[in-house]
Amino acid sequence: MTSLDSNTLPATPESAAAPVVLITGGSRGLGRSMALALAAQGMDVVFTYRSQQAQAEGVVQQIEAMGRRALAIELELGQGQGMTARFAAFADTVREALARRWQVARIDALVNNAGIGVHASVADTTEEQFDLLFNLHLKGVFFLTQALLPLLSDGGRILNLSSGLTRFALPGYAAYASMKGGIEVLTRYLAKELGPRGIAVNTLAPGAIETDFGGGAVRDNPELNRFVASQTALGRVGLPEDIGQVVAALLSPASAWVNAQRIEASGGMFI
């Protein structure tokens, strides 16, 4: 497990007072946009990455250039074998980093963002594809959240990423959308069970966004991009910054009373 921490100076009182948010999959795409939006709002960020160390280091540097603190930690989320032990070790790494860098014992929010897309019909979906999606989007979220609960402050937040595909159906995404449907149910159970600790738990469901998700089809295929835009009330495809700003809003003090909700950020897609 590798962490990227380019600023080794002791935490100042100002940085120690800033809320600390942990984001999975924060080195690119939506996660990167979330990390930068939260930093702009005055929060410090711990985020995971799977393999792109240079990209992760670039995000750390961007956040630190904004006057905030950041730490990137390598974590494999989609591997089913040894998941609970791996997440326990990750939680220990986070605990040590919080004490050393921030001089605190807990994070203030967790954003379960990491994910991939697999496009295959029900007839063509393989068991390997199904297991990968299950491990990454549902089992991984469940057990990583479980491992991090002792590190989450009372009164904190959890935000789970779902998809517009749980509301509308597009052929080829049955397995992916099924996992995200499970996340929406899990969100409500987490909200109920964590309510006594004052922890609010919500689901954010983006629509189609111009990222490298699913091979970058929405971003790079002009015909698909035009089709999505034509089916969106605001007349365009979403950008990563659109989602980053929503995450910053949902984790702000102004949204503290929002709990156990599914919030779709799609520009009005398929309405």
N, C-alpha and C positions, 0 to 999 in steps of 0.2 A: 504494500500500500504506500503510495507516494503522495506527499503533500507539497504544494508550491506556495512558498511564503517568502516573497522577495523583500519584505520589510521586517527586519529582525529587531528593531528598536522596541523597548518596553512600551506597553500601552499607556497612553496618556489618560488623565481623568476624563477628557472630552470623549475619546474613543471608547473608553470603558462604559460610558453612559449611553452610548448609542445602542439601539436594538440590534440584535444579531439574528439574521435570517439564514436558514440552511435550505439550499435549493439543490435538488438532484438534476443532473444533466445541465449544468450551467455554462458550459464552455462555448456553446453555439446555439443558433436558432432562437426559439422562444426563451429558453433558459438564460441565455446571454442577455436578451432584451430585458427579462425580469431583473436580473442582477444589476444591470445598469440603471434601470428605473428606480429600484429600491435604494441604490446608492445615492441617486440624485435626490431622493426623499430623506436622506440623512441616516440611512441604515447601513450597517456593516454586513458583509455577506461571506458565508462559507458555502462552497458549492462543490459538487462532484463532477468528475469527468471519467470517461471510460478508457480512452487511449490517446486522445489528441492533446498531449502535454503542452505543445507550443501554443495551441489555441487557448488553453486554459491559462497559461502564463500571460498571454495577451489580455485576457479579461481581468486578471488580477491587476495588471499594470494600469488598465483603463480606470478601474475603480479607485486605485490608490492615487491616480492623477486627479480624481475628483475630491480628494481629501478624506476618503473613507478607507476602512481596512477590509482586506479580502484574503481568503485562503482557499486554495483548490486542493481537493483530496481525490486521488484515484480510487474508484470503486466500481466493481463489476456487479451490476444489478440483475442481469438476465440469466445468470447461471444458477440452475436449480440446486445442484449438489452443494451441501455445506453452507447453505444460505444463512441460517441463524448464527452459526459460528462466525461467518464473515461479517455479518452486520454487528455482532457483539464487539468484534475487534474494531470495526469502524466507529462505533459509539465510544469506545475507549480513546481512539485517536481524537475524536471531536472533543471529548471531555478534557483531554490534556491540552489541546489547542486553546480551548476557551480559558482555561486557567492561566496558561502562559501568555497568550496574546491579549486577552481581554480582561483577565483577572475577574472572571465571572464563572458561575457553575452551570449556567443553562442558556439555551437558545430561546428566542422569543417567538419564532415562527418556523414552520416546516412547510416547504412547497414540494410536493411529490410531482415532479415534472418530467423526469427522464422517460423516453419512450422511442419506439420505432414504428414504422408502418409496414404491413405486409398486405399486398393486394393479391387476393386469390379467391375464386369462387368457393362456395361450400363444397362443390364436387371436387375441386382441385387442391384444397388446403391439405397440407401434409401434417402428420402428427408432430414432426419436428417444428414446423411453423407455429402450430397451435401451442406447443409447450413453451416455445420462446416467448410468444406474446403473453401467455399466462404467467410465466415466471417474472417477466419484466413489468407488466402492467397491473397485475393483481396480487399474486403471491408476494412479489418483491415489495410492493407498496405496503401490504399488510404487515410483513415481518420487519421491514425497515422501520416503519412507524412504531411498531411494538418495541423495537430495540431503543428507539430514541425518546420514548415517552418519559423515562426518568430524567432526561435532559431538557425537556420542554417546560418552560415556566408556567406556573398557574396563571391563568388569565391570558395565555398565549393563543396562537392561531395555527391551524393546519389548513392548507389549501391543496386539494387533490385535482389534478388535471384529468378531465374527461374529453369529450369530443361532441361536436354537433351530430356526429353519426349515431348517437344514441337516440336522437329525436327523429331524424330522417334517415332513410335507408338508401344507400348506393351500392349496387352489386360489386362484390369483391372485397367487402370489409366486414363480413359477418363475424369472423373470429376476433378481429381487433375491437369492433364495437361491442361485442359480448363482454370482453374484459372491462371495457370502460363502463358498461352498464353495471357490472359488479362493483366498480369503484364508486358509482353514485349511491348504491345501497350501503357500501361500507362507510361512506361519508356520514350518512344519517345515523348509523350505529355508533360511530366514533363520537358524533356530537352528543348523542344521548349518554354514552358511558363517561365521557370526559366533561360533561356539563358541571358536575360537582366541583371540578377544578377550575371552572370558569374559562375553559378552553373552547373556542368557537371553531367549528370545522365546516368547510364549504367545498363545493365542487365548482371549478371553472371549466366551461366547455367551449373551446375555441371553434370557430368555423374554419373554412379553408384559408390557409395563410401561406404567403410566399416564403417558404423556407426550403431546406434540403430534405424535409420529411417526405417519405415515400419516393425517394429518388429525385426530389425537386420538381415533380410533375406540374404542380400548380404554378410554381414560379417560372419554369423553363418552357412549358408547352403553351404557346400563344393561344391555340384553339381552346384548350382547357381553361386557361385563364379568362378568356372572353366569356366562356360559358358560365363559369362561376360568378363572374361579375354581373352577368345578365340575370342571374337568379338571386342576387343580393340587393336588398332594398336601397342601400346606399350606393350601389352602382360600381363597386370595385371589389377586388380581392383584399383580404386583410394583410397587414404587414406585421412583422414581429413586434414593432414598437406599439401597435395597438394593444397587444396582449400584455406587454410589459407594463403599460400604464394602468391597465385594469388590475393587474396583480398589486401594483403599488397602492391603488385605491382601496382594494379589498383588505390589505394589511395595515392600512392607516387607522389611527384611532377613531376617525369618523365612521368607520364601518364595523365598529366593535359589536353592535347589536345584530348584525347579519349572521345567522347561524343555521346550519343544516339545510342550506339552499343550493340549488343548481343554478348557476349564473351562466348564461350563454353569451359569448362575445363573438358574434358572427356578422355584424352589420345588417342583420335581418335576412339571413339566408333561408331560402325555401319557405317563405311565409305566404 
